[in-house]
Amino acid sequence: MTYSVLYEKIHEPGFEGWYYAHIPAFDLTTHGLGIEGAQAAAQDAVDVWIRAKLEDGEPIPPSDDALLGTINVNIDVPSDALQVA
């Protein structure tokens, strides 16, 4: 089975180089150092999630067809209010 994962850079002090890994089909989010760390954490989280569902006799969602899109925000935001990446 193959599932979509969205990686997002973490913009918080102390987490330089870390990424979130979002797995929409399971509504899971985890994180790791670098893309490789986030991918490994996502794999671990999904493995634990699926094993728990199987033990409880619950269904597993089918592979997903997640789409990534963007939106435009039309609000004037002062430059000093923007977080520095």
C-alpha positions, 0 to 999 in steps of 0.5 A: 500500500502507498500513502501520500505524505506532505513534508513541511519545514518547521519554523520554530527556534530549536528546530532548525533542519526539522520537518513535519510529516503529515499523512492525510489518510490516517490524520497523523502528523509527526516530525524528524530531523531532515526529510529522511528523519521525517520520513522514518518517523512517518513510517514508524507512526503509520506502522504503529497506527495500522497494527493498532487498528488491526488488533482492534479489528478496525478497517484500514483506509485505502491508499489515498490520492491526496492533492497539494494546492495553494491559496492566496491570502489577500490580507495586508500583513506588516513585514515585521509580523512575518516569521523569518524562515 
